[in-house]
């Protein structure tokens, strides 16, 4: 078990749990939330013992969003009264770093499951949409909140959520900034499943991660790569890319093991090689 300020990382191979661990502030995302995530997910990406990752919140909720007051020192340009071009020019790379702190979840080759309970608001929703799969408990509440506080969501949710829920629902969430329930989130496909309570949610997240981990890590990670590449591309572009991917990873020890296990009528033991 290792602690990374905002995050608590527990590696229990083949699964890693990444907890948002600021419960007294409803896991509002302070500077360390943004600084630490790229290193955490890079480490999980490189760890051969980890085959799936679960992101969850400690305390009363997943995340209440960005800690705006805590982040002001990190973004001094926001408080500059003149807002001249030079000030704005300095702000762009700062925003890019915040974007990377969310995108690193998508870049991680291991599948990432968001297990959401309670509030999942603003930056919390940004983080959830960067995950591969989202499941939640019945008390979960979602909001694309930025329009209600006077700025555009700029760290990834507007780019990712349309491919999850469709343009109509995405625009409704962005323009209204309304809260939606777990039931509604499932109706619009924001989440795959809704579970009775947090305890069951965590159990089901672990089961799902283990089910993923039992498959060939080479094939699972290649599938994530192909799916990520295909967003916004034509079918033809995607087919060309996956043809190259297949040519690169076949044959593999995992494929030979699958064939042997089938012939021997046993469960395969994949190594990712």
C-alpha positions as CSV (number, residue, x, y, z in Angstrom):
1,X,0.0,0.0,0.0
2,X,1.3,3.4,-0.9
3,X,-0.1,6.9,-0.3
4,X,0.3,9.7,-2.9
5,X,-1.3,12.6,-1.0
6,X,-4.6,13.0,-2.8
7,X,-4.5,9.3,-3.9
8,X,-4.2,6.1,-2.1
9,X,-3.0,3.3,-4.3
10,X,-3.4,-0.3,-3.4
11,X,-1.9,-3.0,-5.6
12,X,-3.5,-6.4,-5.2
13,X,-2.3,-8.2,-8.4
14,X,-3.7,-8.6,-10.9
15,X,-5.8,-5.6,-9.8
16,X,-4.9,-2.1,-8.6
17,X,-7.2,0.2,-6.7
18,X,-6.7,3.9,-7.0
19,X,-8.7,5.7,-4.3
20,X,-9.5,9.5,-4.3
21,X,-8.5,9.9,-0.7
22,X,-9.6,13.4,0.6
23,X,-12.9,12.3,2.2
24,X,-13.2,15.3,4.5
25,X,-13.4,17.5,1.4
26,X,-15.6,15.1,-0.6
27,X,-12.5,14.3,-2.7
28,X,-12.5,17.8,-4.2
29,X,-9.5,17.8,-6.5
30,X,-6.7,19.9,-5.1
31,X,-3.2,20.5,-6.6
32,X,-1.9,17.1,-5.7
33,X,-4.8,15.4,-7.5
34,X,-3.6,17.0,-10.7
35,X,0.1,16.7,-10.1
36,X,0.2,13.1,-9.0
37,X,-2.1,11.2,-11.4
38,X,0.2,11.0,-14.4
39,X,2.9,9.3,-12.4
40,X,0.5,6.9,-10.8
41,X,-1.0,5.8,-14.0
42,X,2.3,5.6,-15.7
43,X,3.5,3.3,-13.0
44,X,0.4,1.1,-13.3
45,X,0.8,1.0,-17.1
46,X,4.4,-0.3,-16.7
47,X,3.6,-2.8,-13.9
48,X,3.4,-6.3,-15.5
49,X,1.6,-7.7,-12.4
50,X,-1.4,-5.3,-12.9
51,X,-4.0,-6.2,-15.5
52,X,-6.9,-3.9,-14.5
53,X,-7.4,-0.8,-12.4
54,X,-10.3,0.4,-10.4
55,X,-10.8,4.1,-9.5
56,X,-13.0,4.9,-6.5
57,X,-13.6,7.5,-3.9
58,X,-13.0,7.2,-0.1
59,X,-15.6,8.8,2.2
60,X,-19.1,10.1,1.2
61,X,-18.6,10.3,-2.6
62,X,-16.5,9.8,-5.7
63,X,-15.6,13.5,-6.1
64,X,-17.3,16.9,-5.7
65,X,-15.2,18.3,-8.5
66,X,-12.3,20.7,-8.6
67,X,-11.2,22.4,-5.4
68,X,-11.4,25.9,-7.0
69,X,-10.0,27.9,-4.0
70,X,-7.2,25.4,-3.6
71,X,-6.3,25.6,-7.2
72,X,-6.2,29.4,-7.5
73,X,-2.4,29.5,-6.5
74,X,-1.8,27.1,-9.4
75,X,-3.6,29.3,-11.9
76,X,-2.7,32.9,-10.9
77,X,-3.6,34.1,-14.4
78,X,-7.3,33.6,-13.6
79,X,-7.1,36.4,-11.0
80,X,-5.2,38.9,-13.1
81,X,-7.5,41.9,-13.6
82,X,-6.1,42.9,-17.0
83,X,-6.3,39.6,-18.8
84,X,-4.0,40.7,-21.6
85,X,-2.9,38.4,-24.3
86,X,0.4,37.5,-22.6
87,X,-1.5,36.4,-19.5
88,X,-3.8,34.2,-21.5
89,X,-0.8,32.8,-23.4
90,X,0.7,31.6,-20.1
91,X,-2.6,30.0,-19.1
92,X,-2.7,27.6,-22.1
93,X,0.1,25.3,-20.9
94,X,-1.3,25.3,-17.4
95,X,-4.7,24.0,-18.8
96,X,-2.8,21.5,-20.9
97,X,-1.2,20.1,-17.7
98,X,-4.6,19.7,-16.2
99,X,-5.8,17.9,-19.3
100,X,-2.9,15.5,-19.1
101,X,-3.8,14.7,-15.5
102,X,-7.1,13.3,-16.8
103,X,-5.9,11.9,-20.1
104,X,-3.3,9.8,-18.4
105,X,-6.1,7.4,-17.4
106,X,-7.0,7.0,-21.1
107,X,-3.3,6.6,-22.0
108,X,-2.8,3.8,-19.4
109,X,-2.9,0.6,-21.4
110,X,-4.6,-1.3,-18.6
111,X,-8.4,-1.1,-18.6
112,X,-9.7,1.3,-15.9
113,X,-13.0,0.9,-14.2
114,X,-14.6,3.9,-12.4
115,X,-16.7,2.7,-9.3
116,X,-18.8,5.7,-8.5
117,X,-20.8,6.4,-5.4
118,X,-22.3,9.7,-4.2
119,X,-21.5,12.8,-6.0
120,X,-19.5,12.7,-9.3
121,X,-19.4,16.3,-10.3
122,X,-17.4,18.5,-12.6
123,X,-13.8,17.3,-12.6
124,X,-14.9,14.1,-11.0
125,X,-17.0,13.4,-14.1
126,X,-14.0,14.4,-16.3
127,X,-12.1,11.6,-14.6
128,X,-14.9,9.1,-14.8
129,X,-15.3,9.7,-18.6
130,X,-11.6,9.0,-19.1
131,X,-12.1,5.6,-17.6
132,X,-13.0,2.6,-19.9
133,X,-16.0,1.5,-17.9
134,X,-18.2,3.2,-15.3
135,X,-20.4,1.5,-12.8
136,X,-22.2,3.1,-9.8
137,X,-24.3,2.7,-6.7
138,X,-27.9,3.8,-6.4
139,X,-26.9,7.0,-4.5
140,X,-24.7,8.2,-7.3
141,X,-25.4,11.7,-8.6
142,X,-23.7,13.1,-11.8
143,X,-23.4,16.6,-13.0
144,X,-21.4,18.3,-15.8
145,X,-21.4,21.4,-13.6
146,X,-19.1,23.9,-15.2
147,X,-21.7,26.1,-17.0
148,X,-23.3,26.8,-13.6
149,X,-20.0,28.3,-12.2
150,X,-19.1,30.4,-15.3
151,X,-16.6,28.5,-17.4
152,X,-16.4,25.8,-20.1
153,X,-15.4,22.3,-19.1
154,X,-11.8,22.2,-20.5
155,X,-10.0,19.1,-19.3
156,X,-11.7,16.4,-21.4
157,X,-15.4,15.7,-20.6
158,X,-16.8,17.6,-23.5
159,X,-14.5,15.6,-25.9
160,X,-15.3,12.2,-24.3
161,X,-18.9,12.2,-23.1
162,X,-20.5,12.6,-26.6
163,X,-19.0,9.2,-27.7
164,X,-20.4,7.7,-24.5
165,X,-24.0,9.1,-24.3
166,X,-24.4,10.7,-27.7
167,X,-24.5,14.4,-28.8
168,X,-28.0,15.1,-27.6
169,X,-27.5,13.9,-24.0
170,X,-24.0,15.4,-23.9
171,X,-25.3,18.9,-24.9
172,X,-28.2,18.7,-22.4
173,X,-25.9,17.9,-19.6
174,X,-23.4,20.6,-20.6
175,X,-26.0,23.3,-21.1
176,X,-28.2,22.7,-18.1
177,X,-25.5,21.7,-15.6
178,X,-28.3,19.7,-13.9
179,X,-27.8,16.7,-11.6
180,X,-28.9,13.3,-12.9
181,X,-29.5,10.2,-10.9
182,X,-27.9,6.8,-11.2
183,X,-31.0,5.5,-12.9
184,X,-30.9,8.3,-15.5
185,X,-27.1,7.8,-15.9
186,X,-27.8,4.2,-16.9
187,X,-30.6,5.1,-19.2
188,X,-28.3,7.3,-21.3
189,X,-25.4,4.8,-21.1
190,X,-23.2,6.9,-18.9
191,X,-22.8,3.9,-16.6
192,X,-23.0,0.2,-17.5
193,X,-24.6,-0.9,-14.2
194,X,-26.2,0.4,-11.0
195,X,-25.7,-1.5,-7.8
196,X,-27.7,-1.3,-4.5
197,X,-25.0,0.2,-2.3
198,X,-21.3,1.1,-2.1
199,X,-20.3,-2.2,-0.6
200,X,-21.9,-4.2,-3.4
201,X,-20.5,-1.7,-5.9
202,X,-17.0,-2.4,-4.7
203,X,-17.5,-6.1,-4.8
204,X,-18.9,-6.0,-8.4
205,X,-16.0,-3.7,-9.5
206,X,-13.5,-6.2,-8.2
207,X,-15.4,-9.1,-9.9
208,X,-15.4,-7.2,-13.2
209,X,-11.7,-6.3,-12.9
210,X,-10.9,-10.0,-12.2
211,X,-12.9,-11.1,-15.2
212,X,-10.9,-8.7,-17.4
213,X,-7.7,-9.9,-15.8
214,X,-8.4,-13.5,-16.6
215,X,-8.2,-12.8,-20.3
216,X,-5.0,-12.3,-22.4
217,X,-3.5,-9.0,-21.2
218,X,-1.9,-8.6,-24.6
219,X,-5.3,-8.9,-26.4
220,X,-7.1,-6.7,-23.8
221,X,-4.5,-3.9,-23.9
222,X,-4.4,-4.1,-27.7
223,X,-8.2,-3.8,-27.8
224,X,-8.1,-0.7,-25.6
225,X,-5.5,0.8,-28.0
226,X,-7.6,0.1,-31.0
227,X,-10.8,1.4,-29.4
228,X,-9.0,4.6,-28.3
229,X,-7.6,5.1,-31.8
230,X,-11.0,4.6,-33.4
231,X,-12.8,7.5,-31.6
232,X,-13.5,10.1,-34.2
233,X,-12.0,8.1,-37.0
234,X,-13.7,6.5,-40.0
235,X,-14.4,2.7,-40.1
236,X,-11.8,2.4,-42.8
237,X,-9.2,4.1,-40.7
238,X,-10.0,1.9,-37.8
239,X,-9.8,-1.3,-39.9
240,X,-6.4,-0.3,-41.3
241,X,-5.1,0.4,-37.8
242,X,-6.4,-2.9,-36.3
243,X,-5.0,-4.9,-39.2
244,X,-1.6,-3.5,-38.3
245,X,-2.2,-4.2,-34.6
246,X,-3.1,-7.8,-35.3
247,X,-0.1,-8.3,-37.6
248,X,2.1,-7.0,-34.7
249,X,0.8,-9.1,-31.9
250,X,0.1,-12.4,-33.7
251,X,1.4,-15.0,-33.1
252,X,1.9,-14.8,-29.3
253,X,2.4,-17.1,-26.4
254,X,-1.1,-16.1,-25.2
255,X,-2.6,-17.3,-28.5
256,X,-0.7,-20.6,-28.3
257,X,-1.8,-21.1,-24.7
258,X,-5.4,-20.5,-25.7
259,X,-5.2,-23.1,-28.4
260,X,-3.5,-25.6,-26.1
261,X,-5.9,-25.0,-23.2
262,X,-8.9,-25.5,-25.6
263,X,-7.4,-28.8,-26.8
264,X,-6.7,-29.9,-23.2
265,X,-10.2,-28.7,-22.0
266,X,-8.8,-26.5,-19.3
267,X,-8.7,-22.8,-18.4
268,X,-5.9,-20.9,-20.1
269,X,-3.1,-19.2,-18.1
270,X,-2.2,-16.1,-19.9
271,X,1.2,-14.3,-19.4
272,X,0.8,-11.3,-21.7
273,X,3.6,-12.6,-24.0
